[in-house]
Amino acid sequence: MNPIKLLPVSVCLCLCGLFLLTHLAHAQVRQEPAGNTLPKAPAPMPIAAAAGQSPSTPIMSEQQHDDFAEQLDLSVFSQLAVYDNGRAKIFDTYAREMIVNVYGKTRYRDMYTKRRYPPTFTWLDLLLNKSWYADRPLIYVEILELRRALAKLLPQEVENGFLQWGRLPPSLLLTEEAQQILNGSASDLRLIKGRNQVLSAWAGYQVLPDSVQLVSPSPQSDSDKWLTLFGDDANTQVLETRLAFMELAKAWNEADVTNAQHAIDKLVELLPSIHASTYPSVTLRYAESLYNRTHKFTIGYLAYGIATLLLLIAMGTQRKWLIRWGIVFLMLGFVVHTAGFAVRGLISGRWPIHNQFESFIALAWFACLIGIGLMFAKRQWMFGAAAAALGTTALLFANTVEIPSHDVANVAGILATSRILYIHVNVVIAAYALIALGFFIALFYLGVYYFKTDAAMRMASAGLGEMDKSQGPQKLLHDLDKAHVVILQLAFWLLGVGILLGAYWADHAWGRWWGWDPKETWALITWIIYLIVIHLRFGVKKPQLVTAWLSVIGFIVMLWTHWGVNLLLAGLHSYA
């Protein structure tokens, strides 16, 4: 093995570790319990057809439905504002959240036609054409045991199909037998969780257009509440908007594209003009739409990944032109990363570091910022490679796993009580970023130490910015250790300051400086590891090697402190 292989392997290990922690916590990740397997099954046929009955209240044919979805232009409508869950958001965001609650994914896929539909169309269709979905696999059932119990109530011809897709028809949940299963007594916490998930999905499906702020006129002033189309105190403009929506509902039921599009265009024109001064700006709404379409800008992992490969290959082959291209892709990834961080702040109206998703993205951003800064300041490309590898790992994980609090929402009130808290959180995140960066530098050191081949030494020399020089292993190890210790010392001091600031804020918020809360305790343990790193160098035979291994251990402990404690241990920091 050589160092070129060592970094990708470590990246994979980091991903696996983070994924395992999320899986153990069942933290909003849509996946099956371990060991649950199902036989392959074809797409389920409609229940009515299997039972020899005609489909219930067919409003339009499959072809009419597909043509209607294809011809309708909802691109601007999806950027209209909706007031939901304490904040104004665009309809596309609202639709995605509601569909995830009902269907388990953001994009609905018709299991009969295999066609996927955009979130805005799907949610409007669910509201205005609800009977279309009565016998279709729609209601997501996460727990397999519960899914099997409910699927047994279906005709035998369709049971396996619905079971395989993991989603059951809404009409099934109307039956008395299904209600008994969902409302019966249970002591299994996992089964209780599954029932609550299904009941929540069912409640989302049952929502009526006039019971939600489907499209909302903004208030007259920022201190007032958002209006509703179906309220009693509607003014002339609101009444005109209500009529346009009623026209849309009628045209939707008749699959009348012309009148439906006319009503949509009218809503797009009317809603932002009712109280234009309080309606979210076009720029803000477009930014949120772009944020959704780019998977919260986590697609930046592609540029980071290319940068990682180019920089590693460049250091291994001594090709300077690859270094230049690696830096180009590194900066491209960082720009996308920064844009996601900035847009998240713009949408939420705050510095986005208040929950698991935000702090995870912020940690990686700080690490990449520091790594890029050190790379240019010292002309040492290994800092860029370390930043790129960390950025790849973080954004790829955020792109593929539903990290808790990934949706933009209001934060716990206690998190807005003091400016000291903002400083505390930012300092700690910066310290964790340095720890993560130090971990990747430690991998360089361990690669040279254990694999003293020409390729390893050539790569390390290039990483230190000395492409055209040939150094012995001892000199390389000394230079790598020197760069490594700078990172760890900064991490040590920043984390110490962050812990002290946290103690000061705890006294302000909770009336005590220290309470051995799990988060506090593990943050202290993490800091002690780096305290040992700093002092043990003066009393061991191979201080450089010990430092590298303690850096790896400290990184693992930091991941547990930052991620695992919040998910698996109850404490005062569970909201963060």
C-alpha positions as CSV (number, residue, x, y, z in Angstrom):
1,M,0.0,0.0,0.0
2,N,1.2,3.5,-0.6
3,P,0.0,7.0,0.5
4,I,-2.0,7.5,-2.6
5,K,-4.3,4.7,-1.6
6,L,-4.3,5.6,2.1
7,L,-6.3,8.8,1.8
8,P,-9.3,7.3,-0.2
9,V,-9.4,4.4,2.3
10,S,-9.6,6.7,5.2
11,V,-12.2,8.8,3.5
12,C,-14.3,5.7,3.1
13,L,-13.8,4.8,6.8
14,C,-14.9,8.3,7.8
15,L,-18.1,7.9,5.7
16,C,-18.8,4.5,7.2
17,G,-18.3,5.7,10.7
18,L,-20.6,8.7,10.2
19,F,-23.2,6.5,8.5
20,L,-23.1,4.0,11.3
21,L,-23.8,6.7,14.0
22,T,-26.7,8.0,12.0
23,H,-28.1,4.5,11.5
24,L,-27.9,3.6,15.2
25,A,-29.8,6.8,16.1
26,H,-32.5,6.2,13.5
27,A,-32.1,9.9,12.8
28,Q,-34.7,10.6,10.1
29,V,-32.9,8.2,7.7
30,R,-35.3,6.3,5.5
31,Q,-33.9,2.7,5.5
32,E,-34.9,-0.8,6.5
33,P,-34.0,-2.5,9.8
34,A,-30.9,-4.7,9.5
35,G,-31.6,-8.2,8.2
36,N,-34.9,-7.3,6.5
37,T,-35.0,-8.6,3.0
38,L,-37.8,-8.9,0.5
39,P,-38.2,-10.9,-2.7
40,K,-38.1,-9.1,-6.0
41,A,-41.6,-8.2,-7.2
42,P,-43.1,-6.6,-10.2
43,A,-44.9,-3.2,-9.9
44,P,-48.2,-3.8,-8.1
45,M,-51.4,-3.7,-10.1
46,P,-54.2,-1.5,-8.8
47,I,-56.2,-3.0,-5.9
48,A,-59.5,-2.6,-7.7
49,A,-58.3,-4.4,-10.8
50,A,-56.9,-7.3,-8.6
51,A,-60.3,-7.6,-6.9
52,G,-62.1,-7.6,-10.2
53,Q,-63.6,-4.1,-9.6
54,S,-63.5,-0.9,-11.5
55,P,-61.1,1.8,-10.2
56,S,-62.7,4.3,-7.8
57,T,-63.9,7.6,-9.3
58,P,-61.6,7.8,-12.3
59,I,-61.3,11.5,-13.1
60,M,-58.7,11.1,-15.9
61,S,-56.9,8.3,-17.7
62,E,-53.2,7.5,-17.3
63,Q,-52.5,9.2,-20.6
64,Q,-54.5,12.3,-19.7
65,H,-52.7,12.5,-16.3
66,D,-49.3,12.3,-17.9
67,D,-50.1,14.8,-20.6
68,F,-51.5,17.2,-18.0
69,A,-48.3,16.9,-15.9
70,E,-46.1,17.4,-19.0
71,Q,-47.8,20.5,-20.4
72,L,-48.4,22.4,-17.1
73,D,-45.7,25.0,-16.4
74,L,-45.2,25.3,-12.6
75,S,-41.7,26.7,-12.6
76,V,-42.7,30.1,-11.4
77,F,-45.5,28.9,-9.2
78,S,-43.1,26.7,-7.3
79,Q,-41.3,29.9,-6.2
80,L,-44.4,31.5,-4.6
81,A,-44.1,32.0,-0.9
82,V,-45.9,29.9,1.7
83,Y,-45.9,30.6,5.4
84,D,-45.4,27.3,7.2
85,N,-43.9,26.1,10.5
86,G,-42.9,29.5,11.6
87,R,-41.1,30.8,8.5
88,A,-41.8,31.9,4.9
89,K,-40.6,29.4,2.4
90,I,-41.2,28.8,-1.3
91,F,-43.9,26.3,-2.4
92,D,-41.2,23.9,-3.8
93,T,-39.7,23.6,-0.3
94,Y,-43.1,23.2,1.4
95,A,-44.1,20.5,-1.2
96,R,-40.8,18.6,-0.7
97,E,-41.2,18.5,3.0
98,M,-44.8,17.3,2.8
99,I,-44.1,14.7,0.2
100,V,-41.2,13.3,2.3
101,N,-43.6,13.0,5.2
102,V,-46.1,11.1,3.1
103,Y,-44.0,9.2,0.5
104,G,-40.6,9.1,2.2
105,K,-38.8,10.7,-0.8
106,T,-38.9,14.2,-2.3
107,R,-39.9,13.0,-5.8
108,Y,-42.9,10.8,-6.3
109,R,-42.5,7.9,-8.7
110,D,-45.7,6.3,-10.1
111,M,-45.1,2.6,-9.7
112,Y,-47.4,1.8,-12.6
113,T,-46.1,4.2,-15.2
114,K,-42.5,4.5,-13.8
115,R,-42.7,8.2,-14.3
116,R,-41.3,10.6,-11.7
117,Y,-43.1,13.9,-11.0
118,P,-41.6,17.2,-9.6
119,P,-42.6,18.0,-6.0
120,T,-44.8,21.0,-6.8
121,F,-46.9,19.1,-9.2
122,T,-47.2,16.0,-6.9
123,W,-48.3,18.0,-3.9
124,L,-50.9,20.0,-5.9
125,D,-52.1,16.7,-7.4
126,L,-52.4,15.2,-3.9
127,L,-54.5,18.1,-2.8
128,L,-56.7,18.6,-5.9
129,N,-56.8,15.1,-7.3
130,K,-56.7,13.0,-4.2
131,S,-58.7,10.1,-5.5
132,W,-56.0,9.4,-8.2
133,Y,-53.8,8.1,-5.4
134,A,-56.3,6.1,-3.5
135,D,-55.1,2.7,-4.8
136,R,-51.5,3.6,-5.6
137,P,-48.5,2.8,-3.4
138,L,-48.1,6.1,-1.6
139,I,-48.1,6.0,2.2
140,Y,-44.5,5.1,3.2
141,V,-44.2,2.5,5.9
142,E,-40.7,2.4,7.4
143,I,-40.9,-0.6,9.7
144,L,-41.0,-3.8,7.8
145,E,-42.9,-5.7,10.5
146,L,-45.7,-3.2,10.3
147,R,-45.6,-3.1,6.5
148,R,-46.1,-6.9,6.4
149,A,-49.0,-6.8,8.8
150,L,-50.8,-4.1,6.8
151,A,-50.0,-5.7,3.4
152,K,-51.7,-8.9,4.5
153,L,-55.0,-7.0,4.3
154,L,-54.5,-6.5,0.5
155,P,-55.7,-9.0,-2.2
156,Q,-53.1,-11.7,-2.5
157,E,-52.4,-10.7,-6.1
158,V,-51.0,-7.3,-5.1
159,E,-49.6,-8.0,-1.6
160,N,-46.0,-8.8,-2.7
161,G,-45.9,-5.8,-5.0
162,F,-46.9,-3.3,-2.4
163,L,-44.7,-4.9,0.1
164,Q,-41.7,-4.7,-2.2
165,W,-42.2,-1.0,-2.9
166,G,-42.5,-0.2,0.8
167,R,-45.6,2.0,0.3
168,L,-49.2,1.2,0.8
169,P,-52.4,2.6,-0.8
170,P,-54.3,5.2,1.2
171,S,-57.5,3.3,0.7
172,L,-56.1,0.4,2.7
173,L,-55.7,2.6,5.8
174,L,-59.4,3.5,5.7
175,T,-60.3,-0.1,6.5
176,E,-61.3,-1.1,10.1
177,E,-58.6,-3.8,10.1
178,A,-55.8,-1.3,9.3
179,Q,-57.1,1.1,11.9
180,Q,-56.9,-1.6,14.5
181,I,-53.3,-2.4,13.6
182,L,-52.3,1.2,13.7
183,N,-54.1,2.1,16.9
184,G,-53.6,-1.1,18.9
185,S,-51.4,-1.4,22.0
186,A,-47.7,-2.1,21.6
187,S,-44.7,-2.2,23.8
188,D,-42.0,-2.4,21.1
189,L,-40.6,1.1,20.8
190,R,-39.6,0.4,17.2
191,L,-43.2,-0.6,16.3
192,I,-44.6,2.4,18.1
193,K,-42.3,4.6,16.1
194,G,-43.4,2.9,12.9
195,R,-47.1,3.5,13.7
196,N,-46.5,7.1,14.5
197,Q,-44.7,7.5,11.2
198,V,-47.6,6.0,9.2
199,L,-50.2,8.1,11.1
200,S,-48.1,11.2,10.3
201,A,-48.0,10.2,6.6
202,W,-51.7,9.5,6.6
203,A,-52.4,12.9,8.2
204,G,-50.3,14.6,5.5
205,Y,-52.3,12.8,2.8
206,Q,-55.6,13.9,4.3
207,V,-54.8,17.6,4.3
208,L,-57.4,19.6,2.4
209,P,-56.6,22.7,0.2
210,D,-58.6,25.0,2.4
211,S,-57.0,23.8,5.7
212,V,-53.4,24.8,4.8
213,Q,-51.9,28.1,3.6
214,L,-51.4,26.6,0.2
215,V,-50.6,29.9,-1.4
216,S,-50.4,32.8,1.1
217,P,-50.8,36.5,0.7
218,S,-48.1,38.2,2.8
219,P,-49.2,40.4,5.8
220,Q,-49.5,44.2,5.6
221,S,-46.6,44.7,8.0
222,D,-43.8,42.5,9.3
223,S,-45.5,42.3,12.7
224,D,-48.8,40.9,11.4
225,K,-49.7,37.3,10.7
226,W,-49.7,35.9,7.2
227,L,-53.1,35.9,5.6
228,T,-55.0,32.9,4.3
229,L,-57.0,32.6,1.1
230,F,-60.0,31.1,2.9
231,G,-60.2,33.5,5.9
232,D,-63.2,35.6,6.7
233,D,-61.3,38.9,6.7
234,A,-60.2,38.8,3.1
235,N,-59.9,42.0,1.1
236,T,-60.7,42.4,-2.6
237,Q,-57.3,41.3,-3.8
238,V,-57.4,38.2,-1.6
239,L,-60.9,37.4,-2.9
240,E,-59.6,37.7,-6.4
241,T,-56.8,35.3,-5.6
242,R,-59.2,32.9,-4.0
243,L,-61.3,32.8,-7.2
244,A,-58.1,32.1,-9.2
245,F,-57.3,29.2,-6.9
246,M,-60.8,27.8,-7.2
247,E,-60.5,28.1,-11.0
248,L,-57.3,26.1,-10.7
249,A,-58.9,23.4,-8.6
250,K,-61.8,23.1,-11.2
251,A,-59.4,23.0,-14.2
252,W,-57.1,20.5,-12.4
253,N,-60.0,18.1,-11.8
254,E,-60.9,18.3,-15.5
255,A,-57.3,18.0,-16.7
256,D,-57.9,21.3,-18.5
257,V,-54.4,22.5,-19.2
258,T,-55.4,25.8,-20.7
259,N,-57.6,27.0,-17.8
260,A,-55.3,25.5,-15.2
261,Q,-52.3,27.4,-16.7
262,H,-54.3,30.6,-16.8
263,A,-55.2,30.3,-13.1
264,I,-51.6,29.5,-12.2
265,D,-50.4,32.6,-14.1
266,K,-53.0,34.7,-12.4
267,L,-51.9,33.4,-8.9
268,V,-48.2,34.1,-9.8
269,E,-49.2,37.7,-10.8
270,L,-51.6,38.4,-7.8
271,L,-49.9,37.0,-4.8
272,P,-46.6,38.9,-4.7
273,S,-48.5,42.2,-5.4
274,I,-51.0,42.1,-2.6
275,H,-48.5,43.4,0.0
276,A,-45.3,43.7,-2.1
277,S,-43.2,45.3,0.7
278,T,-43.5,42.2,3.0
279,Y,-43.5,39.5,0.3
280,P,-40.1,37.7,0.0
281,S,-38.0,39.1,-2.8
282,V,-37.6,37.4,-6.1
283,T,-33.9,37.0,-5.4
284,L,-34.5,35.3,-2.1
285,R,-37.1,32.9,-3.5
286,Y,-34.9,32.0,-6.5
287,A,-32.0,31.4,-4.1
288,E,-34.1,28.9,-2.2
289,S,-35.2,27.2,-5.4
290,L,-31.6,26.9,-6.5
291,Y,-30.7,25.5,-3.0
292,N,-33.3,22.8,-3.4
293,R,-32.3,21.9,-7.0
294,T,-28.6,21.5,-6.1
295,H,-29.3,19.2,-3.1
296,K,-28.4,22.1,-0.7
297,F,-25.2,22.7,-2.8
298,T,-23.8,19.4,-1.6
299,I,-23.1,18.6,-5.3
300,G,-19.8,20.5,-4.6
301,Y,-18.4,17.1,-3.5
302,L,-17.9,16.4,-7.3
303,A,-15.4,19.2,-7.7
304,Y,-13.8,18.4,-4.3
305,G,-13.4,14.7,-5.4
306,I,-11.8,15.6,-8.7
307,A,-9.4,18.0,-6.8
308,T,-8.5,15.2,-4.4
309,L,-7.6,12.8,-7.2
310,L,-5.7,15.4,-9.2
311,L,-3.6,16.6,-6.2
312,L,-2.8,13.1,-5.1
313,I,-1.8,12.0,-8.6
314,A,0.2,15.3,-9.0
315,M,2.1,14.7,-5.8
316,G,2.8,11.1,-6.8
317,T,3.9,11.9,-10.4
318,Q,5.6,15.3,-9.8
319,R,3.5,16.9,-12.5
320,K,3.0,20.6,-11.7
321,W,0.3,21.1,-14.3
322,L,-1.9,18.6,-12.3
323,I,-1.3,20.7,-9.2
324,R,-2.7,23.7,-11.0
325,W,-5.8,21.9,-12.2
326,G,-6.2,20.3,-8.8
327,I,-6.3,23.8,-7.2
328,V,-8.8,25.0,-9.8
329,F,-11.2,22.2,-8.9
330,L,-10.5,22.7,-5.2
331,M,-11.5,26.3,-5.5
332,L,-14.5,25.4,-7.5
333,G,-15.7,23.0,-4.8
334,F,-15.0,25.6,-2.2
335,V,-17.0,28.2,-4.1
336,V,-20.0,25.8,-4.3
337,H,-19.5,24.9,-0.6
338,T,-19.5,28.6,0.3
339,A,-22.5,29.3,-1.8
340,G,-24.5,26.6,0.0
341,F,-23.4,28.0,3.4
342,A,-24.3,31.5,2.4
343,V,-27.6,30.7,0.8
344,R,-28.6,28.6,3.9
345,G,-27.9,31.7,6.0
346,L,-29.9,33.9,3.6
347,I,-32.9,31.6,3.7
348,S,-32.8,31.1,7.4
349,G,-32.0,34.7,8.2
350,R,-29.2,33.8,10.6
351,W,-25.6,32.5,10.7
352,P,-26.3,28.8,9.9
353,I,-24.5,26.8,12.7
354,H,-27.5,26.0,14.9
355,N,-28.2,22.3,14.3
356,Q,-26.6,19.0,13.2
357,F,-26.7,19.6,9.4
358,E,-25.5,23.2,9.6
359,S,-22.7,22.5,12.0
360,F,-21.6,19.6,9.9
361,I,-21.4,21.7,6.8
362,A,-19.8,24.6,8.7
363,L,-17.1,22.3,10.2
364,A,-16.1,21.1,6.7
365,W,-16.2,24.7,5.4
366,F,-13.9,26.0,8.1
367,A,-11.5,23.1,7.6
368,C,-11.4,23.7,3.8
369,L,-10.9,27.4,4.4
370,I,-8.0,26.8,6.8
371,G,-6.5,24.1,4.5
372,I,-6.7,26.4,1.4
373,G,-5.2,29.3,3.4
374,L,-2.3,27.2,4.6
375,M,-1.7,25.7,1.1
376,F,-1.3,29.2,-0.4
377,A,0.6,30.7,2.6
378,K,3.2,27.8,2.8
379,R,3.0,26.6,-0.8
380,Q,2.5,23.1,0.6
381,W,0.0,21.1,-1.5
382,M,-0.8,18.5,1.1
383,F,-2.9,21.1,2.9
384,G,-5.0,21.5,-0.3
385,A,-5.3,17.7,-0.7
386,A,-6.4,17.3,2.9
387,A,-9.0,20.1,2.5
388,A,-10.3,18.5,-0.8
389,A,-10.5,15.1,0.8
390,L,-12.4,16.4,3.8
391,G,-14.7,18.5,1.6
392,T,-15.4,15.4,-0.5
393,T,-16.2,13.3,2.5
394,A,-18.5,15.9,4.2
395,L,-20.5,17.0,1.2
396,L,-20.9,13.4,-0.2
397,F,-22.2,12.3,3.1
398,A,-24.6,15.3,3.4
399,N,-25.7,14.6,-0.2
400,T,-26.6,10.9,0.4
401,V,-27.8,10.8,4.0
402,E,-30.6,12.8,5.6
403,I,-28.7,14.4,8.4
404,P,-30.9,15.5,11.2
405,S,-32.3,19.1,10.7
406,H,-31.3,19.1,7.1
407,D,-34.4,21.2,6.3
408,V,-34.2,24.9,7.1
409,A,-36.3,25.6,10.2
410,N,-36.4,27.9,13.3
411,V,-33.9,27.1,16.0
412,A,-34.5,26.4,19.7
413,G,-35.1,29.6,21.6
414,I,-32.2,29.1,24.0
415,L,-29.8,29.2,21.1
416,A,-30.6,32.9,20.5
417,T,-30.0,34.1,24.1
418,S,-26.5,35.4,23.9
419,R,-23.8,36.5,21.5
420,I,-21.3,34.6,23.6
421,L,-23.0,31.4,22.3
422,Y,-22.3,32.3,18.7
423,I,-18.7,32.9,19.5
424,H,-18.5,29.6,21.5
425,V,-20.0,27.5,18.7
426,N,-17.9,29.1,16.0
427,V,-14.7,28.7,17.9
428,V,-15.5,25.0,18.7
429,I,-16.4,24.3,15.1
430,A,-13.1,25.9,14.0
431,A,-11.2,23.7,16.5
432,Y,-13.0,20.6,15.2
433,A,-12.1,21.7,11.6
434,L,-8.5,21.9,12.6
435,I,-8.7,18.4,14.2
436,A,-10.2,17.0,11.0
437,L,-7.5,18.7,8.9
438,G,-4.8,17.4,11.3
439,F,-6.2,13.9,10.8
440,F,-5.5,14.0,7.1
441,I,-2.0,15.4,7.6
442,A,-1.4,12.5,10.1
443,L,-2.3,10.1,7.3
444,F,0.5,11.6,5.2
445,Y,2.9,11.2,8.0
446,L,1.9,7.5,8.7
447,G,2.1,6.8,5.0
448,V,5.7,7.9,4.8
449,Y,6.6,6.3,8.1
450,Y,5.3,2.8,7.4
451,F,5.9,2.8,3.6
452,K,9.3,4.2,3.0
453,T,9.2,3.7,-0.7
454,D,10.4,6.1,-3.4
455,A,6.8,6.8,-4.4
456,A,5.8,7.6,-0.8
457,M,8.8,10.0,-0.3
458,R,8.3,11.6,-3.6
459,M,4.6,12.2,-2.8
460,A,5.4,13.6,0.6
461,S,8.1,15.9,-0.8
462,A,5.6,17.2,-3.4
463,G,3.1,17.7,-0.7
464,L,5.5,19.9,1.2
465,G,6.0,21.9,-2.0
466,E,9.4,20.5,-2.9
467,M,8.7,18.7,-6.1
468,D,12.1,18.9,-7.6
469,K,14.0,18.0,-4.5
470,S,14.9,14.5,-3.2
471,Q,14.9,14.2,0.6
472,G,15.6,11.4,2.9
473,P,12.8,9.8,5.0
474,Q,13.9,11.4,8.2
475,K,13.9,14.9,6.8
476,L,10.5,14.3,5.3
477,L,9.0,13.0,8.5
478,H,10.5,16.0,10.4
479,D,8.9,18.5,8.0
480,L,5.5,16.6,8.0
481,D,5.5,16.5,11.8
482,K,6.3,20.2,11.9
483,A,3.3,21.1,9.7
484,H,1.2,18.6,11.7
485,V,2.0,20.1,15.1
486,V,1.1,23.6,13.9
487,I,-2.4,22.4,13.1
488,L,-2.8,20.5,16.4
489,Q,-1.6,23.3,18.6
490,L,-4.1,25.7,17.0
491,A,-6.8,23.1,17.6
492,F,-5.7,22.6,21.2
493,W,-5.9,26.3,22.0
494,L,-9.1,27.0,20.1
495,L,-10.9,24.1,21.7
496,G,-9.8,25.2,25.1
497,V,-11.1,28.7,24.5
498,G,-14.3,27.3,23.1
499,I,-14.9,25.2,26.2
500,L,-14.3,28.1,28.5
501,L,-16.7,30.3,26.4
502,G,-19.3,27.5,26.6
503,A,-18.9,27.3,30.4
504,Y,-19.4,31.1,30.6
505,W,-22.5,30.8,28.5
506,A,-23.8,27.8,30.6
507,D,-23.6,30.0,33.7
508,H,-25.6,32.7,31.9
509,A,-28.2,30.2,30.5
510,W,-28.4,27.4,33.1
511,G,-27.0,29.0,36.2
512,R,-23.9,26.8,36.5
513,W,-20.5,26.7,34.8
514,W,-20.1,23.0,34.5
515,G,-22.6,20.1,34.9
516,W,-20.9,17.0,33.4
517,D,-23.4,17.0,30.6
518,P,-22.4,14.3,28.0
519,K,-21.4,17.0,25.4
520,E,-19.4,18.9,28.0
521,T,-17.7,15.7,29.2
522,W,-16.7,14.5,25.8
523,A,-15.5,17.9,24.7
524,L,-13.2,17.9,27.7
525,I,-12.0,14.4,26.8
526,T,-11.3,15.6,23.3
527,W,-9.3,18.5,24.6
528,I,-7.4,16.3,27.0
529,I,-6.3,14.1,24.1
530,Y,-4.6,17.1,22.5
531,L,-3.3,18.2,25.8
532,I,-1.5,14.8,25.9
533,V,-0.4,15.3,22.3
534,I,1.3,18.6,23.2
535,H,3.0,17.3,26.4
536,L,3.8,13.7,25.6
537,R,6.2,14.8,22.9
538,F,8.7,15.6,25.6
539,G,8.6,12.1,27.3
540,V,8.4,9.4,24.7
541,K,10.9,7.7,22.4
542,K,9.1,8.4,19.1
543,P,7.1,11.6,19.7
544,Q,6.4,12.3,16.1
545,L,4.8,8.8,15.5
546,V,2.9,9.0,18.8
547,T,1.6,12.5,17.8
548,A,0.3,11.1,14.4
549,W,-1.5,8.2,16.0
550,L,-3.0,10.4,18.8
551,S,-4.2,12.7,16.0
552,V,-6.1,9.8,14.5
553,I,-7.6,8.8,17.8
554,G,-8.5,12.5,18.6
555,F,-10.3,12.7,15.3
556,I,-12.4,9.7,16.0
557,V,-13.2,11.0,19.5
558,M,-14.0,14.4,18.0
559,L,-16.5,12.7,15.6
560,W,-18.2,11.0,18.5
561,T,-18.3,14.3,20.5
562,H,-19.6,16.4,17.6
563,W,-22.0,13.8,16.1
564,G,-22.5,10.7,18.2
565,V,-23.2,12.3,21.6
566,N,-26.0,14.4,20.1
567,L,-27.7,11.4,18.5
568,L,-27.2,8.7,21.1
569,L,-26.9,10.3,24.5
570,A,-29.6,12.4,26.1
571,G,-28.4,15.8,27.4
572,L,-28.8,19.5,27.4
573,H,-27.1,19.8,24.0
574,S,-29.4,17.4,22.2
575,Y,-30.9,20.3,20.2
576,A,-27.5,21.2,18.7
